[in-house]
């Protein structure tokens, strides 16, 4: 008896006979098994028969794949592949059109099996199919079956595509270009040409000469979705097989022919949800097109290029008056230019080209800024002038923001990344206009200014603002807007407060999905981490902060400093003359005992907000707070320079008053600390050792040349 693992229990069928249930011995030769089956039905010539799967793809059973047979499989006794190949080879050459058509139809179905395909090709059967195509005298039905069978045979890679004649290629290309031709023939012809293009560079050249891009664009406008998909597949194959220079040339041509608009109108909007295959081709077309921007993204500004320098100075000249510039001396002109470049938001105001040495985004950042300034000059001037009139710390830097925003858009759109073989994540917005990156930039740079004001940001908050803007863009694009107007409306509706709400909702959802032990650990860690935040707030108050006095006439008239004593019992404050130095406690003449503080007021409840001008209230309302003391007859009024300072001081004062810290900074910091602490605690579950002693402090560096100078001091 053979081992049990070598026995497979199967059923074998044959038309007009009862099925045989046998124990297939995998160690026994397949010819012997077939002979035993034939003997069971009294069938002669077992060598002319073979076994075949009945479900799914009807694959022949061979010695190489017989081990794939599972218990319970149902097989069929059928004609051997060699004999079947002989029969179909003869049938294809039959003068009777019906016999020929039926033979080709059967051939198209069975050619998916590699065993049969090898037998048929060994008899040069594929050359009969080539002859049918080259003659072109048969009916559309016969031709369609011949093309289908030819495609299935060639997919096995037994015969090289390069063996095909120029006559055959011209004939196939002719079926693509003809307007009056059977849809099945046209669809199969497009698929065959795609395989040719992908198989070799020489065939790419031949196909490109025979099939024009205009013909493929025309096929994208038909109602037949299969033809649309195959035409798009051939178009993508031509683009992917072309060299860089030819690829850019083809993309420029497709842009002139409004390819994106045809796709947007005839495929995306007409079809609704496109199929997976078409979605992949749209994704690849988007990727290939956007990647033509990669060279600019990798190229820094050339200091010797007059054209690039002219574009850079054009940004300045469009934003500021320069009529009297010609009458200035060279030194004064350089000084004026440096000041204006600083107002534009360049870090290296004396040599702004240095800001564009960062790659990516390189020259692409300059092009997006120039595009915005020329296409939307009013919005550009309003952005620059509005922010250049603010204090240095509060102004949103146009140039620095534009460079970072261009980089963010490149990362979101995956410019420079190779397209995935299975990717389907395309943006319908890409097919709504020709210059997606530039138009997105124009919307998002104005979004940056809007978000900057909503967050009441300073230069120190730049990275935080850019993270919010990235999130606004990413969330909006994920909703698949189909037009720029729709994107603009959605992204502007997704303001900073909405982002905070979404983050809070997602955080709560994540907490709900945590395991009970993790939730319990989180609750146990909260008191310890809240105490850590309280100590940080008190330390910040002890260090002190510089405040500005707000008058009804002008904003910056006097400076004053306030700090908490080291024993946390007295608030010291007083006027100061200079902003650069931190005054000692002894220099602050006024003081308020903490025990005398009765209440903390914020926002519109503050007395100095009720008497200030309405325009001033709108600007500083969210930054104002007041402490009342000595039986509430006196008050000390504050206006923080940033939202961060406001949160730190109100939290610190609430700690002194024995109240809870309620600012958004506290919640954000608590979330970060909890997340880090939980991850550190869970490291032990993965057997990662945590050292008991901290690592040694490294030696100080020999120089500080690695530090970047963020100061915008005019040189």
C-alpha angles and dihedrals in degrees: 000000000000118000114279092242090062092057120087120186110220143157124233122203135198128177111263095013138089114259119259119229108207141168103236111215105210090200092059117090113261091234089058091050091051091049091052090050092049091048089053089060096034092245119160126217099033089182088072092059136072141179123253138180114255100202127064115348107009097234123178117243111240136170089260097054103029092100088068090069110112132201110278095026118149116219132181131221106230143154115302114256093244093052091044090051090053092050094049093043088057094042093054090058094048114122091220105096093211094052091046092049093048091048092051091047091052090045092054090054099045097041090081086077110087093208092057092040090057092051093048094047090048086062090050088247092149090064089062088058091049089052092052090053095045093048092047092190098119128092122274090253093054091045092050092052090046093051092046092051091046091051092050092049094049093048090071091066094230093123122042118240089222090069090072118108127241088243091059092048092049091049093051090046089050091058088055094051097045114099096201105055136114112279092228091053091049093047093050092045091055090050092050092050090050090055090049093052093049093047101062144352093238092058089046089060093048094048092046089056093049101041120049126209089237090061091053092048088053090054089055089063097058123101095235106099094198091057090045090053095047092046089052090048091054091046091052091046091053091049094047093047095049123095120250095265094045090044092056090046091052093047091051090050092049089050091054089050090052094239093166092054091051090051092045093050103036104032114021100037097031097045097038104201106025121216124264093257094051091043089057092050092049089050092050092047089051091048095046092047096047092046089066084077092060097091091058090045090055096044122087123213113283108230090204096052110104091193094056093044089050090054090050094050090043089065090057095044093050091053101044138038112261105168094117095041094098092060094056125097118253092255094050091045091054090048092050092048091050091052092049094047087051089053088050088059102253115150093209096048095171091051108018092174088078089069089062094054089088110104120227109056093024116147091356089074091054091049093051091050092048091047091053094046093049100039097041105024095160093053090045094052091045092052095049098041094045093054097037089059092057127082114283092251096048101044118102105235108232098198097042091045092047093052093049093042092052089052091049092051091049090053094046093048090043094232108183095021117116114247116257119243090230101030119136102163101116126154115236085207089068090067095048095075140007103242104049100160095048095045092047089050092053091054096041097047088059088045088055091056091047093049091045090059093043090054092043085226131185130201089273089061094054096110092045092052092048090052090054092048090050089052092048091052095043095048092047095048090049088064088064100234111199099208140032092245091054091048091048093050093047097045093048091048088054094076128169095272090052090051090053091050092050092049091050092049092049091046091053090047090052090050091052090055094051118107115256093249090055091049090050091050090050093054091048092052097049099080092050093049094044088054089052090053091048091054090049091052093050091047089053091052090049090053090050135213136244116239134188124228113234119217131181092247106047139358105230112048108119139012127215134180131217129188140163121243116250091250090054092235105106137040112215121198141161146144119288132192104210131048098206103069131059108232119225119246091252090063093057106083100186123072141175122200110233089225089064095055108109106177146356118227126191139189118346092001090070114104094223090056092057094056099038124095116276093240090054093047091056090055101045105021094106091048098051127101136160137200120209120205145170099042090327093285093117134043139189114215125210136187112189120219092226141011090253093058089047091054094046094050098043090047091048093049091048089053090053089050092049094247134128122272107246106174124119089240091063093052092046094048092045091053091050094047093046092050093049094044094049091049090050092048091050093052088083089066088065094050093248109154117230113206118238094217125053117250116265117270109252121238116269114264120261090239140003098232090122090069115101117224107229093177115115095210112157112249 
